[in-house]
């Protein structure tokens, strides 16, 4: 295909409209679905800062950020960040610091088998897409071969495919009036890809077409429901009287890797695929559950219900209950049937980060990525067995799910969502633990959990053991809620919370602080977040989304939303979490136009960094393109890798 001319960067509003439309069904432009009067995190934060006898306002925030600056100084010195930061830009390319290089590992439409169909834009079919790398890659996880060895340059890349942009996939696509074959292609472009990858030379990794490990899990793949909600009446449909078999996994956003070598992939904005809630009687108990999760009353944005009855609530009112779960997959077994682990709760999952408590129980952290929703963790009943991998395959089917409540004194509690305890009784509509898990949001409402600003990724720091919670943004907070200690009326830029468990990951109490309050240090309206550093040296950062850590405790932050807040491309940033440079933000990578950056993942030697370039060109159209990355033709979501091409090979040096 000939190289196409690309228009200048389109207005940010166009990009945001496209993102909201296809990623979350335009939830950004509707009222929040949480009707509870529970306190918001902003209220708690304002009280927290005002309780400190500090200077107040932005200065108080800066002092909060400085907490712990001198901790773990030895680790921070060994892993010191010395690269020269890049600056925000609007170029249609991947930009990395001097001395670094990047390359594409795999793109939308690349065939997984050596005999598979080559990508031909405009000629996609469901059969072709089912054998090709999916669309809009998000979470990236590297599982080493053979069998999860501790080192090596050969592995399996597990990649989520969150959603599709049909306006960039199909020439002649008519919004609101898709054709059946287009919907079928979209279903096959969702889900997960597992593909073998190999490093050749100093940095570049390549995928291996034809590997026996390569497979697609899509919107039509057979999955099994497990745990307390499996087999309940909520799960039964006209095509599945057992309530244990569901076809497809959708809106797979962030995820996680278990210590026993499996993938956890998270179903996030599943509500947008369903329509016609108004056809269900408002007195039907299912109606209020669907409403709490944002199922549209009329037609869906995508109109899939026209061609697949399971997405029409008037025909299959229970089908939405079969989505919104954490799905476990064994990447080393191409025949493994994905398991939807209902014990971890049903909500719009972002992240599933696993740590092992001191007594051997598995702990899984996850956020509900919507405005004014909650933060959860699951603690398994059983213990992790490091000597028998398969003995852990049912570990996530029984345990206790908790939701977080933050207090103004800097403490907090994990509140158990257990049937029969507190308000979770039949008097409030909960007859069993299955009821609690299917309607997790309502259960958390009743317990008085703290409403957050879109909690997305949650990760643990391997050096200090602390938990970091990413809150992307919340522009719906009203200006009349501001005060001297909480100076931003709408949280357009987001923040990151540092949580310290009370001695152990399975604890039910914790302490918390603000680690990073995002914004532009050159803009006084954003509030000071520079932690005492010269603001001119700090990289502006907005809308943190995914994070990861290197072996020295440095946090690496991928963003989603800077085209709307800064009128500049999204990127990856590095920031120390301890030592004298704690809180010093440096921009490391910038993506092409219209994209967000997702799923940062280090190779075990920390000499290469993988990440996903999701929805390049979003906000443009095929006739008026915003991006032609990576090939100079149509934009193609891709996984890339970054490495040092000279000098010290450590990423960050």
C-alpha positions as CSV (number, residue, x, y, z in Angstrom):
1,X,0.0,0.0,0.0
2,X,1.3,3.4,-0.9
3,X,2.4,5.8,1.9
4,X,-0.4,8.2,2.7
5,X,-0.4,11.8,3.6
6,X,-1.2,12.5,7.2
7,X,-3.1,15.5,8.5
8,X,-1.7,17.6,11.3
9,X,-2.7,16.7,14.9
10,X,-6.5,16.9,15.2
11,X,-8.1,18.8,18.0
12,X,-7.9,16.9,21.3
13,X,-11.7,16.7,21.6
14,X,-11.9,14.5,18.5
15,X,-9.4,12.1,20.0
16,X,-11.2,12.1,23.4
17,X,-14.6,11.5,21.7
18,X,-13.3,8.5,19.8
19,X,-11.6,7.1,22.9
20,X,-14.7,7.4,25.0
21,X,-17.0,6.1,22.3
22,X,-15.1,2.9,21.6
23,X,-13.3,2.2,24.8
24,X,-16.0,2.7,27.3
25,X,-19.2,3.4,25.4
26,X,-19.1,7.1,26.1
27,X,-19.3,6.7,29.8
28,X,-17.2,9.9,30.2
29,X,-20.2,11.9,29.0
30,X,-22.8,10.3,31.3
31,X,-23.6,10.7,34.9
32,X,-21.7,8.3,37.3
33,X,-23.5,5.1,37.9
34,X,-22.6,5.0,41.6
35,X,-25.6,6.3,43.5
36,X,-24.2,5.8,47.0
37,X,-23.4,8.7,49.4
38,X,-20.1,7.0,50.3
39,X,-17.2,9.5,50.8
40,X,-15.0,10.3,47.8
41,X,-11.2,10.0,48.1
42,X,-11.0,13.7,47.4
43,X,-13.0,14.4,50.6
44,X,-10.8,12.0,52.6
45,X,-7.6,13.6,51.1
46,X,-8.7,17.1,51.9
47,X,-9.3,16.1,55.5
48,X,-6.0,14.2,55.6
49,X,-4.0,17.2,54.5
50,X,-5.9,19.7,56.7
51,X,-5.2,17.4,59.7
52,X,-1.5,17.9,59.2
53,X,-0.2,21.1,60.7
54,X,1.5,22.1,57.5
55,X,1.4,25.0,55.1
56,X,-1.8,24.0,53.4
57,X,-2.8,23.8,49.7
58,X,-0.2,22.8,47.1
59,X,2.7,23.1,49.5
60,X,1.1,20.4,51.7
61,X,0.9,18.1,48.8
62,X,4.5,18.6,48.0
63,X,5.4,17.7,51.6
64,X,3.3,14.5,51.4
65,X,5.3,13.6,48.3
66,X,8.6,14.0,50.1
67,X,7.7,11.3,52.7
68,X,10.2,8.4,52.5
69,X,12.7,10.2,50.4
70,X,15.7,8.8,52.2
71,X,14.4,5.2,52.4
72,X,16.2,2.5,50.4
73,X,18.9,4.8,49.4
74,X,21.3,2.0,48.5
75,X,18.9,0.4,46.0
76,X,18.0,3.8,44.5
77,X,21.7,4.7,44.0
78,X,22.4,1.4,42.2
79,X,19.4,1.8,40.0
80,X,19.9,5.6,39.5
81,X,18.1,7.1,36.5
82,X,20.7,8.8,34.3
83,X,19.1,9.0,30.9
84,X,18.4,12.4,29.4
85,X,14.7,13.0,29.5
86,X,12.8,13.6,26.3
87,X,10.2,16.3,25.9
88,X,6.5,16.2,25.1
89,X,5.8,16.3,21.3
90,X,3.2,15.6,18.6
91,X,5.4,13.6,16.2
92,X,3.9,10.5,14.6
93,X,6.6,8.2,15.8
94,X,8.1,6.5,18.9
95,X,10.6,8.8,20.5
96,X,13.2,7.5,23.0
97,X,16.2,9.1,24.7
98,X,19.6,9.5,23.2
99,X,21.4,6.1,23.2
100,X,18.2,4.1,23.0
101,X,16.4,2.3,20.1
102,X,13.0,0.8,19.6
103,X,11.4,-1.6,17.2
104,X,8.0,-3.3,16.5
105,X,7.6,-6.9,17.8
106,X,4.1,-7.6,16.4
107,X,1.3,-5.6,14.8
108,X,-2.4,-5.9,14.3
109,X,-3.1,-8.5,11.6
110,X,0.3,-10.3,11.8
111,X,-0.3,-14.0,11.3
112,X,0.4,-16.3,14.2
113,X,1.2,-19.3,12.0
114,X,3.7,-19.6,9.2
115,X,0.8,-20.8,7.0
116,X,-1.6,-18.2,8.3
117,X,-3.3,-15.4,6.3
118,X,-1.2,-12.3,5.7
119,X,-2.7,-9.0,6.7
120,X,-4.5,-7.3,3.8
121,X,-6.2,-4.1,4.9
122,X,-9.8,-4.0,3.6
123,X,-9.9,-7.8,3.2
124,X,-10.3,-8.9,6.8
125,X,-12.7,-11.7,7.6
126,X,-13.6,-13.4,10.9
127,X,-11.6,-16.4,9.9
128,X,-8.5,-14.4,9.0
129,X,-8.7,-12.3,12.2
130,X,-9.0,-15.3,14.4
131,X,-5.5,-16.4,13.2
132,X,-3.9,-13.0,13.5
133,X,-2.7,-10.7,16.2
134,X,-5.7,-8.8,17.6
135,X,-6.5,-5.1,17.8
136,X,-5.8,-2.4,20.5
137,X,-3.2,-4.2,22.5
138,X,-3.1,-3.4,26.2
139,X,-1.5,-5.5,29.0
140,X,1.8,-7.2,28.0
141,X,3.3,-10.1,30.0
142,X,6.5,-12.0,29.3
143,X,6.5,-15.6,30.3
144,X,9.9,-17.2,29.9
145,X,10.7,-20.5,28.2
146,X,11.2,-23.2,29.0
147,X,8.4,-23.4,31.5
148,X,9.0,-20.1,33.2
149,X,12.8,-20.3,33.8
150,X,14.4,-17.4,35.7
151,X,16.4,-16.1,32.8
152,X,16.8,-16.2,29.1
153,X,15.9,-14.4,25.9
154,X,13.1,-16.7,24.7
155,X,9.6,-16.6,26.0
156,X,5.9,-16.2,25.4
157,X,4.3,-12.8,25.1
158,X,0.8,-12.6,26.4
159,X,-1.1,-9.5,25.1
160,X,-4.6,-8.2,25.9
161,X,-6.8,-6.7,23.1
162,X,-9.1,-4.2,24.9
163,X,-11.4,-2.9,22.2
164,X,-11.7,-2.1,18.5
165,X,-11.9,1.0,16.4
166,X,-14.1,0.0,13.5
167,X,-13.8,3.4,11.9
168,X,-10.1,2.7,11.4
169,X,-10.4,-1.0,10.6
170,X,-13.0,-1.1,7.8
171,X,-13.2,1.2,4.7
172,X,-16.7,2.5,4.4
173,X,-17.7,1.6,8.0
174,X,-21.0,3.3,8.9
175,X,-21.2,4.3,12.5
176,X,-24.4,3.0,14.1
177,X,-25.1,0.8,11.1
178,X,-22.4,-1.9,10.9
179,X,-22.6,-5.0,8.8
180,X,-22.7,-8.5,10.2
181,X,-19.3,-9.5,8.9
182,X,-17.7,-6.4,10.5
183,X,-19.1,-7.2,13.9
184,X,-17.8,-10.8,13.5
185,X,-14.3,-9.5,12.7
186,X,-14.5,-7.2,15.8
187,X,-15.3,-10.2,18.0
188,X,-12.3,-12.0,16.8
189,X,-10.1,-8.9,17.2
190,X,-10.9,-8.8,21.0
191,X,-9.4,-11.0,23.7
192,X,-5.8,-12.2,24.1
193,X,-2.9,-13.2,22.0
194,X,-0.2,-15.6,23.1
195,X,2.9,-15.7,20.9
196,X,6.4,-17.0,21.2
197,X,9.2,-14.3,21.0
198,X,12.9,-14.5,20.7
199,X,15.7,-11.9,21.3
200,X,18.3,-11.7,18.6
201,X,21.3,-9.6,19.3
202,X,21.6,-6.8,21.8
203,X,18.0,-5.6,21.9
204,X,15.4,-6.4,19.2
205,X,12.9,-9.2,19.9
206,X,11.0,-11.0,17.2
207,X,7.8,-13.1,17.2
208,X,8.0,-16.6,15.8
209,X,5.2,-17.5,13.4
210,X,4.3,-21.2,13.5
211,X,5.3,-21.8,17.2
212,X,3.2,-24.5,18.8
213,X,2.5,-22.1,21.7
214,X,0.9,-19.4,19.5
215,X,-2.8,-19.0,20.0
216,X,-5.7,-16.5,20.0
217,X,-8.4,-16.3,22.7
218,X,-11.2,-14.1,21.2
219,X,-14.7,-12.9,21.8
220,X,-16.0,-16.4,20.7
221,X,-13.6,-18.7,22.5
222,X,-15.1,-21.2,24.9
223,X,-14.4,-20.2,28.6
224,X,-15.5,-21.8,31.9
225,X,-17.0,-20.0,34.9
226,X,-15.5,-21.2,38.2
227,X,-15.9,-20.3,41.9
228,X,-18.9,-19.3,44.0
229,X,-21.0,-17.7,41.3
230,X,-20.5,-20.4,38.7
231,X,-23.7,-22.4,38.1
232,X,-25.9,-19.9,39.9
233,X,-29.1,-18.7,38.4
234,X,-27.5,-15.4,37.5
235,X,-25.3,-17.3,35.0
236,X,-27.8,-19.4,33.2
237,X,-28.9,-18.5,29.7
238,X,-31.0,-20.1,27.0
239,X,-27.9,-21.7,25.5
240,X,-26.2,-22.6,28.8
241,X,-28.5,-24.2,31.4
242,X,-25.5,-25.1,33.6
243,X,-24.4,-21.5,34.1
244,X,-20.8,-22.6,33.7
245,X,-19.9,-22.1,30.0
246,X,-19.5,-18.7,28.3
247,X,-18.1,-17.9,24.9
248,X,-15.6,-15.1,24.7
249,X,-13.7,-12.6,26.9
250,X,-14.1,-8.9,26.1
251,X,-12.6,-5.5,26.8
252,X,-9.4,-7.1,28.2
253,X,-7.5,-4.2,29.7
254,X,-4.7,-4.6,32.2
255,X,-3.9,-7.9,33.9
256,X,-1.2,-9.7,35.8
257,X,1.0,-12.8,36.1
258,X,0.7,-15.4,38.9
259,X,3.8,-16.9,40.7
260,X,2.7,-20.2,39.2
261,X,3.1,-18.9,35.7
262,X,-0.5,-18.2,34.5
263,X,-1.9,-15.1,33.0
264,X,-4.7,-13.1,34.6
265,X,-6.6,-11.0,32.1
266,X,-9.2,-8.4,33.2
267,X,-12.6,-7.7,31.6
268,X,-13.2,-4.0,32.0
269,X,-15.8,-2.0,30.1
270,X,-18.0,-5.0,29.2
271,X,-21.2,-2.9,29.6
272,X,-20.8,-1.3,26.2
273,X,-21.3,-4.4,24.2
274,X,-24.9,-4.9,25.5
275,X,-28.1,-3.0,24.7
276,X,-31.8,-2.7,25.3
277,X,-32.0,-2.7,29.1
278,X,-35.2,-0.8,29.0
279,X,-36.9,-3.9,27.6
280,X,-36.5,-5.5,31.0
281,X,-39.0,-4.6,33.7
282,X,-37.7,-2.1,36.2
283,X,-39.1,-4.4,38.9
284,X,-37.0,-7.3,37.7
285,X,-34.1,-7.6,40.3
286,X,-31.7,-8.0,37.4
287,X,-32.6,-4.5,36.1
288,X,-31.0,-2.6,39.0
289,X,-27.9,-4.8,38.9
290,X,-27.5,-4.0,35.2
291,X,-28.1,-0.3,35.8
292,X,-25.4,-0.2,38.5
293,X,-23.0,-1.5,35.9
294,X,-24.0,0.9,33.2
295,X,-25.8,-1.3,30.7
296,X,-27.4,1.0,28.1
297,X,-31.1,1.4,28.2
298,X,-31.4,1.5,24.4
299,X,-29.1,0.4,21.6
300,X,-25.4,-0.1,22.3
301,X,-22.7,2.1,20.6
302,X,-21.5,-0.9,18.6
303,X,-24.9,-2.4,17.7
304,X,-23.6,-5.9,18.1
305,X,-27.0,-6.9,19.5
306,X,-28.4,-6.7,16.0
307,X,-26.5,-9.7,14.9
308,X,-25.8,-11.7,18.1
309,X,-28.7,-12.2,20.4
310,X,-26.6,-12.7,23.5
311,X,-25.8,-9.0,23.5
312,X,-29.5,-8.1,23.5
313,X,-30.7,-7.9,27.2
314,X,-34.3,-8.2,26.0
315,X,-33.4,-11.7,24.7
316,X,-30.6,-12.8,27.1
317,X,-31.0,-10.8,30.3
318,X,-28.4,-12.9,32.1
319,X,-25.6,-12.7,29.5
320,X,-24.0,-9.5,31.0
321,X,-23.5,-11.3,34.3
322,X,-21.0,-13.6,32.5
323,X,-18.6,-10.7,31.9
324,X,-16.7,-8.4,34.2
325,X,-14.4,-11.1,35.6
326,X,-10.7,-11.9,36.0
327,X,-9.9,-14.7,33.5
328,X,-7.0,-17.1,34.2
329,X,-5.1,-18.6,31.3
330,X,-2.1,-21.0,31.2
331,X,0.1,-19.6,28.4
332,X,2.2,-22.7,28.3
333,X,-0.8,-25.0,27.3
334,X,-2.4,-24.1,24.0
335,X,-5.3,-26.4,24.8
336,X,-6.1,-24.7,28.2
337,X,-9.7,-23.5,28.5
338,X,-9.8,-20.0,30.0
339,X,-11.3,-19.8,33.5
340,X,-13.4,-16.8,34.7
341,X,-12.6,-16.7,38.4
342,X,-15.8,-15.4,40.0
343,X,-14.4,-15.4,43.6
344,X,-12.5,-12.2,42.6
345,X,-15.7,-10.3,42.1
346,X,-17.5,-8.7,39.1
347,X,-16.7,-5.2,38.2
348,X,-14.7,-3.3,35.5
349,X,-11.4,-4.9,36.4
350,X,-8.2,-3.1,35.8
351,X,-5.1,-5.0,36.9
352,X,-4.8,-8.3,38.8
353,X,-1.5,-8.1,40.6
354,X,-0.6,-11.2,42.7
355,X,1.6,-11.3,45.7
356,X,2.1,-14.2,48.2
357,X,1.4,-13.4,51.8
358,X,3.8,-14.6,54.5
359,X,1.5,-17.5,55.3
360,X,1.4,-18.6,51.7
361,X,-2.0,-17.2,50.7
362,X,-2.3,-15.5,47.3
363,X,-3.4,-11.9,47.3
364,X,-4.8,-10.2,44.2
365,X,-5.2,-6.4,43.9
366,X,-7.6,-4.9,41.4
367,X,-9.3,-1.6,40.7
368,X,-12.7,-0.9,39.3
369,X,-11.9,1.6,36.5
370,X,-14.8,4.0,36.5
371,X,-15.4,7.4,38.1
372,X,-16.2,7.1,41.8
373,X,-15.7,3.3,42.0
374,X,-13.6,1.2,44.3
375,X,-10.4,-0.6,45.1
376,X,-10.4,-4.3,45.9
377,X,-8.2,-7.2,46.9
378,X,-8.8,-10.9,47.1
379,X,-7.1,-13.2,49.7
380,X,-7.2,-16.9,48.9
381,X,-8.3,-19.5,51.3
382,X,-5.6,-22.0,50.2
383,X,-1.8,-21.7,50.2
384,X,0.5,-21.3,47.2
385,X,2.5,-24.5,46.5
386,X,5.8,-23.6,44.8
387,X,6.7,-27.3,44.2
388,X,3.6,-28.2,42.3
389,X,2.5,-25.7,39.6
390,X,-0.8,-27.3,38.8
391,X,-1.8,-27.5,42.5
392,X,-2.3,-23.8,42.3
393,X,-4.7,-23.8,39.4
394,X,-7.8,-23.7,41.7
395,X,-6.2,-21.3,44.2
396,X,-8.3,-18.3,43.1
397,X,-11.6,-20.1,43.4
398,X,-12.1,-19.7,47.1
399,X,-11.2,-16.9,49.5
400,X,-12.3,-13.5,50.7
401,X,-12.8,-10.4,48.6
402,X,-12.2,-7.1,50.3
403,X,-12.9,-3.4,49.3
404,X,-10.9,-0.5,50.6
405,X,-12.0,2.4,52.9
406,X,-9.6,5.3,53.3
407,X,-9.6,7.4,56.5
408,X,-8.6,11.0,56.9
409,X,-5.9,10.1,59.5
410,X,-3.9,8.3,56.8
411,X,-5.1,4.8,57.8
412,X,-7.6,2.5,56.1
413,X,-9.4,-0.8,56.3
414,X,-10.1,-3.7,53.9
415,X,-13.7,-4.5,54.4
416,X,-14.8,-8.1,53.7
417,X,-17.5,-8.7,51.1
418,X,-18.9,-11.9,52.7
419,X,-22.5,-13.0,52.5
420,X,-24.2,-12.9,55.9
421,X,-21.8,-10.3,57.4
422,X,-22.8,-6.7,58.1
423,X,-25.4,-5.5,55.5
424,X,-24.8,-8.3,53.0
425,X,-27.9,-10.2,54.0
426,X,-31.1,-11.3,52.4
427,X,-32.8,-8.2,53.8
428,X,-30.6,-6.2,51.3
429,X,-31.1,-8.6,48.5
430,X,-28.1,-10.9,49.1
431,X,-29.2,-14.5,49.4
432,X,-25.8,-16.1,48.8
433,X,-22.1,-15.4,48.1
434,X,-23.0,-15.6,44.4
435,X,-25.3,-12.7,44.8
436,X,-22.5,-10.7,46.5
437,X,-20.0,-11.4,43.7
438,X,-22.3,-10.8,40.8
439,X,-23.4,-7.5,42.4
440,X,-20.0,-6.6,43.9
441,X,-20.5,-2.9,43.4
442,X,-23.8,-2.8,45.3
443,X,-22.1,-4.8,48.1
444,X,-19.2,-2.4,48.3
445,X,-21.7,0.6,48.3
446,X,-23.4,-0.9,51.4
447,X,-20.0,-1.4,53.2
448,X,-19.1,2.3,52.9
449,X,-16.1,1.9,50.6
450,X,-14.3,5.0,49.4
451,X,-15.1,6.3,45.9
452,X,-12.0,6.8,43.8
453,X,-10.9,8.7,40.7
454,X,-10.9,5.9,38.2
455,X,-8.6,3.4,40.0
456,X,-6.6,1.6,37.2
457,X,-3.3,-0.2,37.7
458,X,-2.3,-1.5,41.1
459,X,1.3,-2.8,41.5
460,X,3.6,-3.8,44.3
461,X,7.2,-2.4,44.6
462,X,9.7,-5.3,44.7
463,X,12.1,-3.2,46.9
464,X,10.0,-1.6,49.5
465,X,7.0,-3.9,49.4
466,X,4.5,-1.1,49.2
467,X,1.4,-1.0,47.0
468,X,0.9,1.8,44.4
469,X,-2.6,2.6,43.2
470,X,-3.0,4.6,40.0
471,X,-6.0,6.9,39.7
472,X,-6.1,8.2,36.1
473,X,-8.4,11.2,36.4
474,X,-11.9,12.4,37.2
475,X,-13.0,15.5,35.5
476,X,-16.5,15.2,36.9
477,X,-15.5,16.4,40.4
478,X,-17.2,19.7,40.9
479,X,-15.4,23.0,41.4
480,X,-17.3,23.7,44.6
481,X,-15.5,20.8,46.2
482,X,-12.1,22.5,46.2
483,X,-10.4,23.8,49.4
484,X,-6.9,25.0,50.3
485,X,-5.7,21.5,50.8
486,X,-7.2,20.1,47.7
487,X,-6.8,22.9,45.1
488,X,-8.0,21.2,41.9
489,X,-11.7,21.3,41.2
490,X,-11.6,18.6,38.6
491,X,-8.9,16.0,38.7
492,X,-7.9,16.1,35.0
493,X,-4.4,14.9,35.6
494,X,-4.7,12.0,38.1
495,X,-2.6,10.9,41.0
496,X,-0.8,7.8,42.5
497,X,-1.4,6.6,46.0
498,X,1.2,4.8,48.1
499,X,-0.3,2.1,50.4
500,X,1.6,0.3,53.2
501,X,-0.1,-2.8,54.4
502,X,-0.1,-3.4,58.1
503,X,2.8,-5.9,58.1
504,X,1.6,-8.3,55.4
505,X,-0.3,-8.4,52.1
506,X,-3.1,-10.3,53.7
507,X,-3.6,-7.6,56.4
508,X,-7.0,-5.9,56.9
509,X,-5.5,-2.5,57.8
510,X,-3.1,-0.2,56.0
511,X,-1.6,3.3,55.9
512,X,-1.6,5.5,52.9
513,X,0.0,8.7,51.4
514,X,-0.1,10.5,48.1
515,X,3.0,9.5,46.1
516,X,2.4,11.6,43.0
517,X,0.0,14.4,42.2
518,X,0.2,14.7,38.4
519,X,0.1,17.8,36.3
520,X,2.3,20.4,34.6
521,X,4.8,22.2,37.0
522,X,4.7,25.2,34.6
523,X,1.0,25.6,35.2
524,X,0.2,27.0,38.7
525,X,-3.5,25.9,38.3
526,X,-2.3,22.2,38.3
527,X,-0.8,22.5,41.8
528,X,2.8,21.8,42.9
529,X,3.8,18.2,42.7
530,X,7.6,18.6,42.3
531,X,8.4,17.3,45.8
532,X,10.9,20.1,46.4
533,X,12.7,19.9,43.1
534,X,13.1,22.7,40.6
535,X,9.8,22.5,38.6
536,X,11.6,23.4,35.4
537,X,13.5,20.1,35.6
538,X,10.4,17.9,36.1
539,X,8.6,16.4,33.1
540,X,4.9,17.2,32.9
541,X,2.8,14.1,33.3
542,X,-0.9,13.6,33.1
543,X,-3.4,10.7,33.2
544,X,-1.2,7.8,34.6
545,X,-2.6,4.5,33.6
546,X,-0.3,1.4,33.8
547,X,2.8,1.1,36.0
548,X,5.7,-1.3,36.5
549,X,8.8,-1.4,38.6
550,X,12.4,-2.2,37.8
551,X,14.7,-4.2,40.2
552,X,15.8,-1.0,42.0
553,X,12.3,0.2,42.9
554,X,12.0,2.8,40.2
555,X,8.4,3.3,39.0
556,X,7.7,3.3,35.2
557,X,4.4,5.0,34.3
558,X,2.5,4.7,31.1
559,X,-0.1,7.4,30.4
560,X,-3.5,7.6,28.7
561,X,-5.0,11.0,28.0
562,X,-2.2,13.6,27.4
563,X,-3.6,14.5,24.0
564,X,-6.6,15.9,25.8
565,X,-4.8,17.6,28.8
566,X,-1.5,18.7,27.3
567,X,-2.3,18.6,23.6
568,X,0.7,16.3,23.3
569,X,1.3,12.5,22.8
570,X,1.1,10.0,25.6
571,X,4.3,8.4,26.9
572,X,6.3,6.5,29.5
573,X,7.9,8.2,32.5
574,X,10.3,7.0,35.2
575,X,10.4,8.1,38.8
576,X,12.3,6.9,41.8
577,X,10.2,5.8,44.8
578,X,13.0,6.3,47.4
579,X,16.2,8.1,48.0
580,X,17.0,11.8,47.4
581,X,15.3,11.7,43.9
582,X,12.0,10.2,45.1
583,X,9.2,11.9,43.1
584,X,11.6,13.2,40.4
585,X,9.6,12.5,37.2
586,X,11.5,12.0,33.9
587,X,9.9,11.4,30.5
588,X,11.4,8.3,28.8
589,X,9.2,7.5,25.7
590,X,6.6,9.3,23.6
591,X,4.2,7.4,21.3
592,X,2.8,8.2,17.9
593,X,-0.2,10.4,17.4
594,X,-3.6,9.4,18.9
595,X,-2.3,6.5,20.9
596,X,-2.1,5.6,24.5
597,X,0.8,3.6,26.0
598,X,0.0,0.4,27.8
599,X,1.5,-2.6,29.5
600,X,5.1,-1.7,30.3
601,X,7.0,-4.9,31.0
602,X,10.7,-5.5,31.5
603,X,12.7,-8.5,30.4
604,X,14.3,-10.2,33.5
605,X,17.7,-8.7,32.8
606,X,16.1,-5.2,32.6
607,X,18.0,-4.6,29.3
608,X,14.7,-4.4,27.3
609,X,11.3,-2.8,27.9
610,X,8.2,-4.0,26.2
611,X,5.0,-1.9,25.9
612,X,1.9,-1.7,23.8
613,X,1.0,1.2,21.4
614,X,-2.8,1.2,21.6
615,X,-5.1,2.9,19.1
616,X,-2.6,5.0,17.1
617,X,-4.5,7.4,15.0
618,X,-7.6,7.5,17.2
619,X,-9.5,10.7,16.6
620,X,-8.7,10.5,12.9
621,X,-10.4,8.6,10.1
622,X,-9.3,6.6,7.1
623,X,-10.0,9.6,4.8
624,X,-8.5,12.1,7.2
625,X,-5.8,10.1,9.1
626,X,-4.2,11.3,12.2
627,X,-1.4,8.7,12.1
628,X,0.2,6.3,9.6
629,X,2.4,4.5,12.3
630,X,4.1,2.1,12.1
631,X,4.3,1.4,8.4
632,X,3.4,4.7,6.7
633,X,0.0,3.3,5.7
634,X,-3.0,2.6,8.0
635,X,-2.3,2.8,11.7
636,X,-1.8,-0.6,13.4
637,X,-1.8,-1.2,17.1
638,X,1.5,-2.9,18.0
639,X,3.7,-4.2,20.7
640,X,7.2,-2.6,20.7
641,X,10.5,-3.1,22.5
642,X,13.0,-0.5,23.7
643,X,16.7,-1.2,24.4
644,X,20.0,0.6,24.8
645,X,22.0,0.6,21.6
646,X,25.3,1.6,23.3
647,X,26.8,1.8,26.7
648,X,25.4,0.4,29.9
649,X,22.5,-1.9,28.7
650,X,20.4,-1.2,31.8
651,X,17.1,0.5,30.9
652,X,17.2,3.8,32.8
653,X,20.9,4.3,32.6
